[in-house]
Amino acid sequence: MVNAQIIQELHKINITNLLQNILNIYTLGVFERHVHCSKALLTVA
Protein backbone atom coordinates (compact mmCIF):
# COMPACT_ATOMS: atom_id res chain seq x y z
CA MET A 1 0.00 0.00 0.00
CA VAL A 2 2.71 2.45 1.05
CA ASN A 3 4.90 1.38 -1.88
CA ALA A 4 2.08 2.03 -4.35
CA GLN A 5 1.64 5.55 -2.94
CA ILE A 6 5.38 6.26 -3.19
CA ILE A 7 5.44 5.02 -6.79
CA GLN A 8 2.43 7.22 -7.60
CA GLU A 9 4.16 10.28 -6.10
CA LEU A 10 7.33 9.53 -8.06
CA HIS A 11 5.28 9.27 -11.26
CA LYS A 12 3.72 12.68 -10.56
CA ILE A 13 7.17 14.18 -9.95
CA ASN A 14 8.56 12.61 -13.14
CA ILE A 15 5.66 13.89 -15.26
CA THR A 16 6.00 17.37 -13.73
CA ASN A 17 9.75 17.38 -14.42
CA LEU A 18 9.18 16.16 -17.97
CA LEU A 19 6.62 18.90 -18.67
CA GLN A 20 8.94 21.50 -17.11
CA ASN A 21 11.82 20.31 -19.31
CA ILE A 22 9.69 20.41 -22.46
CA LEU A 23 8.52 23.92 -21.55
CA ASN A 24 12.09 25.06 -20.88
CA ILE A 25 13.37 23.63 -24.17
CA TYR A 26 10.46 25.21 -26.08
CA THR A 27 10.98 28.59 -24.35
CA LEU A 28 14.72 28.49 -25.08
CA GLY A 29 14.03 27.63 -28.71
CA VAL A 30 11.60 30.53 -29.10
CA PHE A 31 14.00 32.90 -27.30
CA GLU A 32 16.95 31.84 -29.47
CA ARG A 33 14.88 32.26 -32.64
CA HIS A 34 13.78 35.72 -31.43
CA VAL A 35 17.39 36.73 -30.74
CA HIS A 36 18.45 35.38 -34.13
CA CYS A 37 15.69 37.37 -35.88
CA SER A 38 16.63 40.51 -33.93
CA LYS A 39 20.28 40.12 -34.97
CA ALA A 40 19.22 39.61 -38.59
CA LEU A 41 17.05 42.74 -38.45
CA LEU A 42 19.89 44.74 -36.89
CA THR A 43 22.26 43.48 -39.59
CA VAL A 44 19.82 44.53 -42.34
CA ALA A 45 19.27 47.93 -40.67
C-alpha positions in Angstrom: 0.0 0.0 0.0 2.7 2.5 1.1 4.9 1.4 -1.9 2.1 2.0 -4.3 1.6 5.6 -2.9 5.4 6.3 -3.2 5.4 5.0 -6.8 2.4 7.2 -7.6 4.2 10.3 -6.1 7.3 9.5 -8.1 5.3 9.3 -11.3 3.7 12.7 -10.6 7.2 14.2 -9.9 8.6 12.6 -13.1 5.7 13.9 -15.3 6.0 17.4 -13.7 9.8 17.4 -14.4 9.2 16.2 -18.0 6.6 18.9 -18.7 8.9 21.5 -17.1 11.8 20.3 -19.3 9.7 20.4 -22.5 8.5 23.9 -21.5 12.1 25.1 -20.9 13.4 23.6 -24.2 10.5 25.2 -26.1 11.0 28.6 -24.3 14.7 28.5 -25.1 14.0 27.6 -28.7 11.6 30.5 -29.1 14.0 32.9 -27.3 17.0 31.8 -29.5 14.9 32.3 -32.6 13.8 35.7 -31.4 17.4 36.7 -30.7 18.5 35.4 -34.1 15.7 37.4 -35.9 16.6 40.5 -33.9 20.3 40.1 -35.0 19.2 39.6 -38.6 17.0 42.7 -38.5 19.9 44.7 -36.9 22.3 43.5 -39.6 19.8 44.5 -42.3 19.3 47.9 -40.7 
